[in-house]
């Protein structure tokens, strides 16, 4: 680890060096961007820039010139240099961005030159880490930066931008303030009981206020489950016994021949994976091997992987053959998925139906040969997941696993507070649990964070971000 900063006399963390990183993808392109941040960013670039004197230019301006090797005096590239002076920058430090031609060799030549004249190679995510440590953004906004970069669909991008604009931090700060008001009221009663104008506070007095915060946190947690599916996609396992049309269903949804289809049972011996955009939802489809008892070693491995896919799935499409009678294998698979989110899909509706449907409360009949059947199934999938138009609602979405964990811990602390209230204990003990909830909510936005947490979080960023 590099020594990123020293502690100043006032206890604030002060960055002591200037970092450099390549902010664009490490691949051939039209333009590459090399970014520097730190007190000496302008001076360092000025050493290798032939053009205007960068130390004299105004902030937020762009300048044409050339990057020159200080040893050979040879021009490396024709560039545009953007200068941003503290504090109105991404990191609140001086920031310089060099736009050069996008060749890998020329980009690396400029990058290496800057490291020889005073800049230190940036660690992964260090630019955003500095923005967080300097107080320009909170932890939810820092994480949202990476979510914007990683977004693979409109819903994921909308959720990320909502967090980046401060919707999560605004909600969390509001709930923390409400809890803090309750804590302050309790503290006054405990510390200054002798004052006449302080009414005696009981557990019943704070219960309605506490329930209000609790219910809003519960709703947010429920929304988080939907947001996670919108952001990461729905792990969808297509399961059933052999030869019921699982691979045909996969191909029909994808509108391509991804999986091999034959009338020989056991053709699919391993899972086949692919993804498809379904309106605002990404379905990560898994065509599993047919589940049945078998002595074939290879097929047996495929069946085991199918069972593993069932356990990890957000949604299970249980496929049955409508042209044949219900078998013991069908019923065994069905009983294994009853406690999971599932859709019973009766395939081959274009053939004479022999399947007894009375065993199932809900089902959908389709033919993988008919486009309208697949469209009907897609609508059922959206309804089953309760994600229809949810991304268009004005909701605070928490989709980050770390944030969800802290939210759950805050809810658990309030659960403990309610248990204490119901037991009739003194209000002092309730106060302890409310403070815990307040602290856990603070961890969501980074009010309390450890160096190890920050190192792990920002290590997932790209080097130039």
C-alpha positions in Angstrom: 0.0 0.0 0.0 1.1 3.5 -0.8 1.0 6.2 1.8 -1.9 8.2 0.4 -2.1 10.8 3.0 -0.7 12.1 6.3 -2.7 13.4 9.2 -2.6 17.1 9.6 -2.6 18.9 12.9 -6.4 19.4 12.9 -6.9 15.6 12.4 -7.9 16.0 8.8 -6.4 13.6 6.2 -4.3 15.6 3.8 -3.1 14.0 0.5 0.6 14.3 0.1 1.1 13.2 -3.5 -0.2 13.5 -7.0 -1.6 10.4 -8.8 -2.0 9.5 -12.4 -4.1 7.0 -14.1 -5.5 6.0 -17.6 -9.2 6.7 -17.4 -10.2 5.1 -20.7 -10.3 1.4 -21.6 -6.9 -0.3 -22.3 -7.8 -0.9 -25.9 -7.3 0.7 -29.3 -9.6 3.7 -29.8 -9.8 7.2 -31.2 -9.1 9.0 -27.9 -7.5 8.1 -24.6 -7.7 10.2 -21.4 -4.9 10.3 -18.8 -6.0 11.9 -15.5 -3.9 13.4 -12.7 -5.1 14.6 -9.3 -3.1 16.3 -6.6 -1.5 19.6 -5.5 1.2 19.3 -8.2 -1.0 18.0 -11.1 -0.7 21.2 -13.1 3.1 21.6 -12.5 3.8 18.0 -13.4 2.0 18.2 -16.8 3.5 21.6 -17.5 6.9 20.0 -17.4 6.1 17.8 -20.5 3.6 20.1 -22.2 4.6 22.3 -25.2 2.0 25.0 -25.5 0.5 27.5 -23.1 2.1 27.7 -19.7 -0.4 25.6 -17.7 0.4 27.2 -14.4 -0.9 30.5 -15.7 -4.2 29.4 -17.3 -7.7 29.7 -15.7 -9.6 26.8 -14.2 -11.9 24.7 -16.4 -10.1 25.5 -19.6 -8.8 23.3 -22.5 -5.5 23.9 -24.2 -4.0 22.6 -27.5 -0.3 21.5 -27.6 2.1 18.6 -27.6 3.5 16.2 -25.0 7.3 16.1 -25.3 9.8 13.6 -23.9 12.0 15.7 -21.5 15.1 13.6 -22.2 15.0 13.2 -26.0 13.0 16.4 -26.7 10.9 14.4 -29.2 7.2 15.0 -29.5 5.2 12.0 -28.3 1.7 13.1 -29.3 -0.6 16.0 -30.2 -3.0 16.6 -27.3 -5.7 18.6 -25.6 -5.1 19.3 -21.9 -8.0 20.2 -19.6 -7.1 22.0 -16.3 -9.4 22.0 -13.3 -8.3 23.9 -10.2 -9.3 23.0 -6.6 -11.8 22.9 -5.0 -14.4 22.6 -7.8 -13.1 19.3 -9.2 -14.0 15.6 -8.9 -11.6 15.0 -6.1 -11.6 18.6 -4.8 -7.8 18.7 -5.7 -6.2 20.1 -8.8 -7.1 17.8 -11.7 -5.6 17.7 -15.2 -6.9 15.5 -18.0 -4.8 14.8 -21.1 -6.7 13.8 -24.2 -4.3 12.0 -26.5 -4.7 9.7 -29.5 -6.1 6.3 -28.5 -3.2 4.0 -29.4 -2.1 1.8 -26.6 1.6 2.5 -27.2 1.3 6.3 -27.3 -1.0 6.3 -24.2 1.4 4.3 -22.2 4.3 6.4 -23.3 2.6 9.5 -21.9 1.6 7.7 -18.8 5.1 6.4 -18.1 6.6 9.9 -18.8 4.3 11.4 -16.2 5.4 8.9 -13.6 9.0 9.9 -14.2 8.4 13.6 -13.6 6.6 13.4 -10.3 3.2 11.6 -10.5 2.5 8.3 -8.7 0.5 5.5 -10.4 -3.0 5.6 -9.0 -4.5 2.6 -7.3 -7.8 1.1 -8.4 -10.6 3.6 -7.7 -8.3 6.1 -6.0 -9.7 9.1 -7.7 -13.2 8.3 -6.4 -11.7 7.3 -3.0 -10.1 10.8 -2.7 -13.5 12.4 -3.6 -15.1 10.4 -0.8 -12.3 11.1 1.8 -12.4 14.8 1.0 -16.1 14.9 1.7 -17.3 15.7 -1.8 -19.4 12.5 -2.1 -20.6 10.0 0.4 -20.1 6.2 0.1 -23.4 5.6 -1.7 -22.5 8.1 -4.4 -19.0 6.5 -4.7 -20.5 3.1 -5.2 -23.0 4.5 -7.6 -20.1 5.7 -9.8 -19.1 2.1 -10.4 -22.7 1.0 -10.8 -23.1 3.5 -13.7 -20.0 2.1 -15.4 -21.2 -1.5 -14.9 -24.9 -0.9 -15.8 -26.0 -3.3 -18.5 -29.7 -2.2 -18.9 -31.8 0.9 -18.6 -33.2 -0.1 -15.2 -29.7 -0.6 -13.7 -28.6 2.7 -15.1 -31.6 4.5 -13.7 -31.0 3.0 -10.2 -27.3 4.0 -10.3 -28.0 7.5 -11.4 -30.6 7.9 -8.7 -28.0 7.0 -6.1 -25.4 9.2 -7.8 -27.8 12.2 -7.5 -28.1 11.5 -3.7 -31.5 9.8 -3.4 -30.1 7.0 -1.1 -28.0 9.4 1.0 -31.0 11.8 1.3 -33.3 9.0 2.5 -30.7 7.6 4.9 -29.9 11.1 6.4 -33.6 11.8 6.9 -34.1 8.5 8.8 -31.0 9.1 10.9 -32.2 12.5 11.8 -35.6 11.1 12.9 -33.8 8.5 15.0 -31.5 11.2 16.4 -34.5 13.3 17.4 -35.9 10.3 19.4 -32.4 9.7 21.0 -32.2 13.4 22.0 -35.7 13.3 23.5 -34.8 10.2 25.5 -31.5 11.7 26.6 -33.2 14.9 28.0 -35.5 12.8 30.1 -32.6 10.6 31.4 -30.1 13.4 32.1 -32.4 16.2 33.3 -35.4 14.7 35.0 -35.5 17.5 37.6 -36.7 20.2 35.1 -40.4 21.0 35.3 -40.8 21.7 31.6 -39.5 18.2 30.7 -42.4 15.8 30.5 -41.8 12.3 31.7 -41.3 10.1 28.6 -42.4 6.5 28.4 -41.9 3.7 25.9 -45.4 4.3 24.5 -44.5 7.9 23.7 -41.7 7.0 21.4 -43.3 3.9 19.9 -45.3 5.6 17.1 -42.2 7.6 16.0 -40.1 4.5 16.0 -42.7 2.5 14.1 -42.8 5.2 11.4 -39.0 4.9 10.8 -39.1 1.1 11.0 -41.9 0.7 8.4 -40.1 3.0 5.9 -36.9 0.9 6.3 -38.9 -2.3 5.8 -40.4 -0.9 2.6 -37.0 0.2 1.4 -35.6 -3.3 2.1 -38.5 -4.9 0.1 -37.7 -2.5 -2.8 -34.1 -3.5 -2.6 -35.0 -7.1 -3.6 -36.6 -5.8 -6.7 -33.8 -3.4 -7.4 -31.2 -6.1 -7.1 -33.1 -8.1 -9.8 -33.4 -5.1 -12.0 -29.7 -4.3 -11.6 -28.1 -7.7 -11.8 -30.7 -9.6 -13.8 -33.0 -12.5 -12.9 -31.3 -15.8 -12.5 -33.9 -18.0 -14.3 -33.5 -21.8 -14.3 -35.5 -23.8 -16.9 -36.0 -27.2 -15.2 -38.0 -30.4 -15.8 -37.5 -34.0 -16.7 -35.8 -34.9 -20.0 -37.5 -34.2 -23.4 -40.2 -31.9 -22.2 -38.9 -29.0 -24.3 -36.6 -27.0 -22.0 -34.0 -26.4 -24.7 -36.7 -25.5 -27.2 -38.1 -23.0 -24.7 -34.7 -21.4 -24.2 -34.2 -21.1 -28.0 -37.7 -19.6 -28.4 -37.1 -16.9 -25.7 -33.7 -16.1 -27.1 -35.0 -16.2 -30.7 -31.9 -18.2 -31.7 -30.7 -21.8 -31.7 -28.5 -21.6 -28.6 -29.2 -25.2 -27.3 -29.2 -28.4 -29.2 -32.7 -29.8 -29.6 -33.5 -33.5 -30.4 -36.2 -36.0 -29.4 -33.7 -38.1 -27.6 -34.0 -37.8 -23.8 -30.9 -36.6 -22.1 -29.5 -34.5 -25.0 -28.7 -31.6 -22.7 -26.1 -33.0 -20.3 -24.8 -29.7 -18.9 -26.3 -26.3 -18.2 -26.5 -23.9 -21.1 -26.5 -20.2 -20.1 -27.5 -17.0 -22.0 -29.1 -13.6 -21.3 -32.0 -11.8 -22.9 -33.5 -8.3 -22.3 -37.2 -8.6 -21.4 -38.5 -5.0 -21.5 -36.6 -3.4 -18.6 -35.5 -6.8 -17.1 -32.5 -8.9 -17.9 -33.2 -12.6 -17.7 -30.1 -14.7 -17.2 -31.4 -18.0 -18.5 -30.1 -21.4 -17.6 -31.2 -24.4 -19.5 -30.6 -27.3 -17.2 -30.0 -31.0 -17.9 -33.2 -33.1 -17.6 -33.6 -34.2 -14.0 -34.1 -38.0 -13.6 -32.5 -41.0 -12.0 -29.6 -42.2 -14.3 -26.6 -44.5 -14.2 -24.8 -42.4 -16.9 -21.9 -40.7 -15.0 -21.9 -37.7 -17.3 -25.6 -37.2 -17.2 -25.6 -37.6 -13.4 -23.1 -34.7 -13.1 -25.5 -32.6 -15.3 -28.4 -33.5 -13.0 -26.4 -32.4 -10.0 -25.6 -29.1 -11.6 -29.3 -28.7 -12.4 -30.2 -29.0 -8.8 -27.5 -26.5 -7.9 -29.0 -24.1 -10.5 -32.4 -24.5 -8.8 -31.0 -23.5 -5.4 -29.4 -20.4 -6.8 -32.2 -19.3 -9.1 -34.4 -16.2 -8.5 -37.1 -17.7 -10.8 -37.7 -21.3 -11.9 -39.6 -22.1 -15.1 -40.8 -25.7 -14.5 -41.5 -27.2 -17.9 -43.9 -30.1 -18.4 -44.9 -32.0 -21.5 -48.7 -31.5 -22.0 -48.9 -34.3 -24.5 -47.9 -36.9 -21.9 -49.3 -37.9 -18.5 -47.9 -36.5 -15.3 -45.0 -38.7 -14.1 -43.5 -39.4 -10.6 -40.4 -37.5 -11.8 -42.5 -34.5 -12.6 -44.1 -34.5 -9.2 -40.7 -35.0 -7.4 -39.3 -32.0 -9.2 -42.4 -29.9 -8.5 -42.2 -30.7 -4.8 -38.6 -29.6 -4.7 -39.4 -26.1 -6.1 -42.7 -25.3 -4.2 -40.9 -23.0 -1.7 -39.3 -21.0 -4.5 -40.5 -18.4 -7.0 -41.7 -20.5 -9.9 -43.9 -20.7 -13.0 -45.4 -24.0 -14.1 -45.1 -24.1 -17.9 -47.0 -26.8 -19.8 -45.4 -27.1 -23.1 -46.6 -28.7 -26.4 -50.1 -27.1 -26.3 -50.3 -27.7 -30.1 -50.5 -31.4 -29.5 -53.3 -33.5 -27.9 -53.3 -32.8 -24.1 -53.0 -35.7 -21.7 -51.5 -34.0 -18.6 -53.7 -33.7 -15.5 -53.5 -30.0 -14.6 -55.6 -30.3 -11.4 -52.4 -30.8 -9.4 -51.3 -27.3 -10.0 -52.9 -24.1 -8.7 -51.4 -21.9 -11.4 -49.9 -22.8 -14.8 -49.5 -21.4 -18.3 -49.9 -23.5 -21.4 -47.7 -22.7 -24.4 -46.1 -24.1 -27.5 -42.5 -23.2 -28.2 -43.4 -23.2 -31.9 -45.9 -20.3 -31.5 -44.6 -16.7 -31.1 -47.8 -15.6 -29.3 -47.2 -18.3 -26.6 -43.7 -17.0 -25.9 -45.1 -13.4 -25.6 -47.7 -14.6 -23.2 -45.0 -16.4 -21.1 -42.8 -13.3 -21.0 -45.8 -11.2 -19.6 -46.4 -13.9 -17.0 -42.7 -13.8 -16.0 -42.9 -10.0 -15.4 -46.1 -10.3 -13.4 -44.7 -13.2 -11.3 -41.6 -11.1 -10.4 -43.8 -8.1 -9.6 -41.4 -5.9 -11.6 -43.9 -4.5 -14.1 -43.0 -0.8 -14.6 -41.4 -0.8 -11.1 -38.3 0.9 -12.5 -40.5 3.9 -13.4 -41.8 4.5 -9.9 -40.4 7.2 -7.7 -38.8 4.8 -5.2 -35.5 4.9 -3.2 -33.6 1.8 -4.5 -30.8 0.2 -2.6 -29.3 -2.5 -4.7 -25.8 -2.8 -3.3 -25.2 -5.9 -1.1 -23.2 -3.9 1.4 -25.9 -1.3 1.8 -28.6 -4.0 2.1 -26.7 -5.7 4.8 -26.4 -2.5 6.9 -30.1 -1.7 6.3 -31.0 -5.1 7.6 -28.8 -4.7 10.7 -30.6 -1.3 11.4 -33.9 -3.1 11.1 -32.8 -5.8 13.4 -31.7 -3.3 16.0 -35.1 -1.7 15.9 -36.7 -5.2 16.2 -34.7 -5.5 19.4 -35.9 -2.1 20.6 -39.5 -3.2 20.1 -38.9 -6.4 22.0 -37.5 -4.3 24.9 -40.5 -2.0 24.8 -42.9 -5.0 24.9 -41.0 -6.5 27.8 -41.6 -3.4 29.9 -37.9 -2.6 30.5 -36.7 1.0 31.2 -36.5 3.4 28.3 -32.7 3.5 28.8 -32.3 0.1 27.2 -34.5 1.1 24.3 -32.1 4.0 23.7 -29.2 1.6 23.2 -30.8 -0.2 20.3 -32.0 3.0 18.6 -28.4 4.2 18.7 -27.3 1.0 17.1 -29.8 1.5 14.3 -28.6 5.1 13.8 -25.0 3.9 13.6 -25.8 1.1 11.0 -27.6 3.6 8.8 -24.5 5.8 9.1 -22.4 3.0 7.7 -24.5 3.0 4.6 -23.4 6.5 3.7 -19.9 6.1 5.1 -20.3 8.2 8.2 -18.4 5.4 10.0 -16.0 3.3 7.8 -12.8 1.3 8.3 -9.7 1.5 6.1 -10.1 -2.2 5.2 -13.7 -1.6 4.0 -12.6 1.3 1.9 -9.7 -0.6 0.4 -12.0 -3.5 -0.5 -14.7 -1.3 -2.0 -12.5 0.9 -4.1 -10.3 -2.0 -5.3 -13.3 -3.0 -7.5 -13.0 0.3 -9.5 -11.0 0.7 -12.7 -7.5 2.4 -12.3 -8.5 5.7 -13.8 -11.6 6.2 -11.8 
